[in-house]
Amino acid sequence: MRDVVINLKYHGVQSLAKDVAQMLSPVIMEFNDIDVITWAPTSSTRHKERGFDHSELIARHCAAVTHIAHRKLLRRANGEHQTGQGRQVRLEQPRFIARPMRAQRVCVVDDVMTTGATLRAAAQALVNRGATGVRCLSLTYVK
């Protein structure tokens, strides 16, 4: 999984997003209560560097496989990136603003979970703006 994430994020092998979606989609289908799939967006700096948002690609492919709608529901409220940061910074750093929504059950997709702070912040932002339920899913967990 490490090589998949590195090649997708840092080497631009965008086709791997489809492979990741094939792995995540069965879990999304097992949730059996998702109205929309979204993603934890990368920082604007990383997006500019890479030319794409890897989590968005994964979410779009998950939506295609599961036939569940996908929408951009979140934006980062801060521009710092998490890679290489210590635990305390990771826990404090991610902040998201969600679009207002009618009652929806959302699945947030991300590539890696380290502390859970990114997915926790994304879920809280969505609940604050009307989501009735949030499920979070990542490809891998790094301790």
N, C-alpha and C positions, 0 to 999 in steps of 0.2 A: 504494500500500500504506500509505503514511503516513496518508492520510485514513481508510482503513479502520480502522487501529489506533486512531487518535485518536477516531473516532466510536464505536467499540466500547468502549474503555476509559474515556474521559472524558466522553462524551455519552450513554452508556447505550443505544446502538442495538444491542440484543442480537441482533437478527435478522442482523446482520453475522457473527455466530459461525457461522451455517449456511453463509454464503458462503465464509468462511475454510476451513471443513471441506471444502467442495467442492474447494477448491484443494489442500489438504493430503492428502486421502484417496487420490488416485492414487499418491502417493509412498509412503504407508503400505502400500498394496497391493503395490507393487513390492518392498518389503522382503521380503515373502513368508515372514516368520518371526516374526511378532508374535503373542503369546498374549494380551496385555492392553495397553490404552491408558490412560495416566494423564497428569497435567499437573503443571507446576511451579506450585504454588499461590502466589497473591499474598499479600502481607502481610495480617495480620488488620486492620490499620488501613485499608488500601485496600479490603478486602472490606466493611468496615462503611461506608465512605464511598460506595462504588458500589452496595452491596446485592447484589452478585454477584461471582463470580470469572470473569473473561473467559476465562481459559485452561481452566477447567473446562467452560464452555459449548462451547468449541471442541472439546475432547476428547470430550464427550458426542455432539456432532454427527458427529465423525469416526468414533466407534464405531457410530453408526447407519448411516452410509454404508457402512462397510467390513464390518459385521456381526462386528466383533471386540469382545470384552468390554471394558468400561472399569471402572476401580476407583480410588478415592482411595487411593493408595499412599504419598503423601508429605505431610508437614506441615512448615511452616517452624519452625525452631528459634529464629529471631530475628524481630523485628517490623519492622525497618527496611525501607524501600522503596528501590529502586535509582534511580528517576527523578531525574534532575538530579545524580546523584553522579558524581564523577570516576572515572577508570579504576582507580586504586589501591583506592578504597573498594569499587567494583563487584567487583573481583577477590577481596577479602577477606570480603565481607559475606554472601553467601547461604549458609545452612546449613539442611540438611533432615534430617529423621528419617523413615526408611521403615518401613512395616509389615513384619513378618516374612513371608516368602512361600516357597512351595515353588519349585522351579526354574521360572522363567518368563522368557520373552523379552518385554521391555517397550519400548513406544514412549512417550517423554515428549514432550508437545506444549506449546509455548509460543508466544507471539505474536511476540516480537522477541528476537533475539540481538545483543548489543552486544559483550561481551568473551568470551562463552561460559561465564562463571563460574557462572551459575545452572544451566545445563544440565549442566555438569561436576559441580557439587555434587549435583544431583539424581541423576545417573547413579551417582556414587560411593556415595551413600546406599543406592540400590537394590541395587547389587552387594554392599555390606556386609551386606545383609539377605537375600540368597539369589537375586537375579536372575542368570540365566545369560548374559544379553545385554541390552544397553540401546541402543536407537536414539533419537536426539534429533532433533526436527524443529521448526523455527520458520517462521513465515510470512515473516519478513523479517530481514535482517541489516543493522544500522546500524553504520557505521564512524565 
